[in-house]
Amino acid sequence: MASYSDRRHLDGRNIVITGANGGIGRALCRRVRAEGATITAIDRAGDPQDPIWAELEAVFIALDVGQSRDAIADAVAEIESVEGLVNVAAVEANTNFPDFEDEEFARVLNINTRGPLHLMQTLRPRMGEGASIVNIITMDALLVLRTTAKSSALYAASKAALAMLTKELASELGPDGIRVNGVAPGLTDTPMSSIMPDERRQWIVGRTALGRIGQPEDIANASAYLLSDAARFITGQIVPVDGGMGAAIFGPPELAFEP
Ligand SMILES: NC(=O)c1ccc[n+]([C@@H]2O[C@H](COP(=O)([O-])OP(=O)(O)OC[C@H]3O[C@@H](n4cnc5c(N)ncnc54)[C@H](O)[C@@H]3O)[C@@H](O)[C@H]2O)c1
């Protein structure tokens, strides 16, 4: 019998991936392609002629997911059927509480929350039984980690809204055999996290059970699993993929004592 690792779990399925040109997005494209899927890659940045899209036999659509629902519908009109959708594209806020302006809140919500919602709405009629949606959330939506001077408030709120949308839509689409889950990465080694000073990075590593930050492939692996039928009885869940950072509160060594 084929083991989990040697099966092509996504053979013949079309998987739509936003943020496909980023660190996690590219790793996910490679992973689902290796599992036999065809890919519709969406990103606002990136060159449709980039050799990666030919290598992966992917269709690349240049699209800002923070635009109106009509603009999104136009951009994805050619996609015929969708067996999987992964909403990866997101941005962090540029300003701190209490200084942010309404425009900044709107920008972050448009991209991180409304974008995934618009794609789920638009593509829903093209999904049948067995389809799977994965929304990339963040551990910042599940717990507060005060490690940066920069406020995560807007970013965390936009992703927490996406987490609850994930659960709500799982209950709405479950009767039609469509699953909706979230993956919540901890700190992951991508362009988005590259601005974090090394000292902060090490502080997080010291509070992570597995003693390292995530690689994009770690998030891609969990997402590909949720896309596949191996996860056919899992829906409405937000799965932390953080090396155990969110699983414990780590105290300073001087508080340790012999029982
Ligand atoms: N890297 C981390 O530490 C980390 C931690 C937790 C969650 N995440 C989440 O993982 C996901 C991927 O992040 P990443 O680390 O790969 O970041 P990244 O910056 O490498 O990739 C993000 C991609 O999204 C694209 N994008 C941004 N705004 C867009 C828009 N309006 N329309 C279309 N595309 C847009 C960017 O062009 C980029 O290619 C995000 O949802 C992020 O919130 C990342």
The ligand as an SDF file (V2000), in Angstrom:
LIG
                    3D

 44 48  0  0  0  0  0  0  0  0999 V2000
    6.8440   34.9910    7.6440 N   0  0  0  0  0  0  0  0  0  0  0  0
    6.2950   34.9040    8.8540 C   0  0  0  0  0  0  0  0  0  0  0  0
    6.9770   34.9420    9.8860 O   0  0  0  0  0  0  0  0  0  0  0  0
    4.8010   34.7250    8.9690 C   0  0  0  0  0  0  0  0  0  0  0  0
    4.2860   34.4410   10.2410 C   0  0  0  0  0  0  0  0  0  0  0  0
    2.9210   34.2750   10.3850 C   0  0  0  0  0  0  0  0  0  0  0  0
    2.0870   34.3720    9.2820 C   0  0  0  0  0  0  0  0  0  0  0  0
    2.6180   34.6450    8.0580 N   0  0  0  0  0  0  0  0  0  0  0  0
    1.6730   34.7400    6.9500 C   0  0  0  0  0  0  0  0  0  0  0  0
    2.1290   33.9290    5.8890 O   0  0  0  0  0  0  0  0  0  0  0  0
    1.6780   34.4670    4.6520 C   0  0  0  0  0  0  0  0  0  0  0  0
    2.8190   34.5780    3.6670 C   0  0  0  0  0  0  0  0  0  0  0  0
    3.7910   35.4110    4.1850 O   0  0  0  0  0  0  0  0  0  0  0  0
    5.3300   35.3180    3.7490 P   0  0  0  0  0  0  0  0  0  0  0  0
    6.0870   35.2440    5.0000 O   0  0  0  0  0  0  0  0  0  0  0  0
    5.5140   34.3260    2.6730 O   0  0  0  0  0  0  0  0  0  0  0  0
    5.5040   36.7970    3.1920 O   0  0  0  0  0  0  0  0  0  0  0  0
    6.0830   37.3360    1.8220 P   0  0  0  0  0  0  0  0  0  0  0  0
    6.1380   38.8050    2.0140 O   0  0  0  0  0  0  0  0  0  0  0  0
    7.3110   36.5870    1.4220 O   0  0  0  0  0  0  0  0  0  0  0  0
    4.9410   36.9580    0.7750 O   0  0  0  0  0  0  0  0  0  0  0  0
    3.7140   37.6290    0.7040 C   0  0  0  0  0  0  0  0  0  0  0  0
    3.2970   37.6490   -0.7490 C   0  0  0  0  0  0  0  0  0  0  0  0
    1.9990   38.2430   -0.8070 O   0  0  0  0  0  0  0  0  0  0  0  0
    2.0030   39.1610   -1.8920 C   0  0  0  0  0  0  0  0  0  0  0  0
    1.0060   40.1940   -1.6450 N   0  0  0  0  0  0  0  0  0  0  0  0
    1.0070   41.1420   -0.6710 C   0  0  0  0  0  0  0  0  0  0  0  0
   -0.0520   41.9370   -0.8000 N   0  0  0  0  0  0  0  0  0  0  0  0
   -0.7570   41.4910   -1.8720 C   0  0  0  0  0  0  0  0  0  0  0  0
   -1.9280   41.9150   -2.5160 C   0  0  0  0  0  0  0  0  0  0  0  0
   -2.5860   43.0010   -2.1000 N   0  0  0  0  0  0  0  0  0  0  0  0
   -2.3700   41.2150   -3.5720 N   0  0  0  0  0  0  0  0  0  0  0  0
   -1.6950   40.1480   -4.0300 C   0  0  0  0  0  0  0  0  0  0  0  0
   -0.5420   39.7090   -3.4760 N   0  0  0  0  0  0  0  0  0  0  0  0
   -0.0800   40.3790   -2.4080 C   0  0  0  0  0  0  0  0  0  0  0  0
    3.4040   39.7430   -1.9210 C   0  0  0  0  0  0  0  0  0  0  0  0
    3.6930   40.3230   -3.1870 O   0  0  0  0  0  0  0  0  0  0  0  0
    4.2280   38.5110   -1.6130 C   0  0  0  0  0  0  0  0  0  0  0  0
    4.5970   37.8180   -2.7790 O   0  0  0  0  0  0  0  0  0  0  0  0
    0.9900   35.7930    5.0010 C   0  0  0  0  0  0  0  0  0  0  0  0
   -0.3940   35.5740    5.0780 O   0  0  0  0  0  0  0  0  0  0  0  0
    1.5340   36.1190    6.3690 C   0  0  0  0  0  0  0  0  0  0  0  0
    0.6470   36.9160    7.1030 O   0  0  0  0  0  0  0  0  0  0  0  0
    3.9450   34.8230    7.8720 C   0  0  0  0  0  0  0  0  0  0  0  0
  1  2  1  0
  2  3  2  0
  2  4  1  0
  4  5  1  0
  4 44  2  0
  5  6  2  0
  6  7  1  0
  7  8  2  0
  8  9  1  0
  8 44  1  0
  9 10  1  0
  9 42  1  0
 10 11  1  0
 11 12  1  0
 11 40  1  0
 12 13  1  0
 13 14  1  0
 14 15  2  0
 14 16  1  0
 14 17  1  0
 17 18  1  0
 18 19  2  0
 18 20  1  0
 18 21  1  0
 21 22  1  0
 22 23  1  0
 23 24  1  0
 23 38  1  0
 24 25  1  0
 25 26  1  0
 25 36  1  0
 26 27  1  0
 26 35  1  0
 27 28  2  0
 28 29  1  0
 29 30  1  0
 29 35  2  0
 30 31  1  0
 30 32  2  0
 32 33  1  0
 33 34  2  0
 34 35  1  0
 36 37  1  0
 36 38  1  0
 38 39  1  0
 40 41  1  0
 40 42  1  0
 42 43  1  0
M  CHG  2   8   1  16  -1
M  END
$$$$
